[in-house]
Amino acid sequence: MIELSNYKAKYNLGDRVSGRWNKIPFVGSVGNDRIVSEAGPEVTIHLDLPIKHNGETCCILVVKHRDIRPLVVM
């Protein structure tokens, strides 16, 4: 059982991340790193560019930690 009140966020507000959502690559900024239920922690991502999937345009994604990684700046 996960203690909801003792959750320590892995990402901070504004951290740059990249990843894949439904096999579509994305880049964006972290909006919120939270735990809402027993399903585990999730991260809200504000995308740099919108994604069109199944006829709908998405500007904000909610993903699991395993779906993203910190963006490497060259």
N, C-alpha and C positions, 0 to 999 in steps of 0.2 A: 504494500500500500504506500502510495506517495503522499508525503506530508505537503499539503497545498500551501501552508503558511510559511514553510521553510525553503521554498524554491529560490535558488540563486540563478539569475539570468546569465546565459552564456554570451549573448550579444547585447550591446548597448544601443540606445537610440541613435540612429544615423550611421551605424556601421555599414560599410559597403560590402555586399555579398553577391555571389553569382550561384547559379544552379540550373536545374531542369525541373519543369513542371509539365506533366503530360507529354514528355519527350520534346518540349520546347525550351530552348535555352533562354535564360533571362539574367538581367543585371538590375540591381536596385538597392534601396536603403532600408535598413531595419526600422520598422515603426514601433514594434512592441514584441518583447520576448516574454511569454507568459505561460502559465499552466492554469487551465480552466476546469478540467475534469480529470478523472482517472485515466483517460486516454493518453495522457502524457503532455509534455510541453509542446508549444507551437510558436511560430514566429510569423508576424505580419510583415510583409514586404511591400514597399511602395516602389513600383517599377519605374525605370527610366523611360521605357517605351511601352505603350500598351500592347497586349497580346490578344489576338482574335482567335477564339476557340469555340467551335460549334456555333458560329454565328453571333457570339457574344463577345464584347470587348471588355477585357479585364485590365484594371490599373493597379489593383491591390490584390495580393495573394496571401493566403494563410497556408504555410507549409510546416513540415516537421524539420527538426534539426538535421536529420540525415540527408535531406534534399538540398541543402545549401552548404556553401563553404565561403570563408572570407575572400574577398576580391584581392587579387595580387596586383599591386600597382608597380609598373615598371619605370 
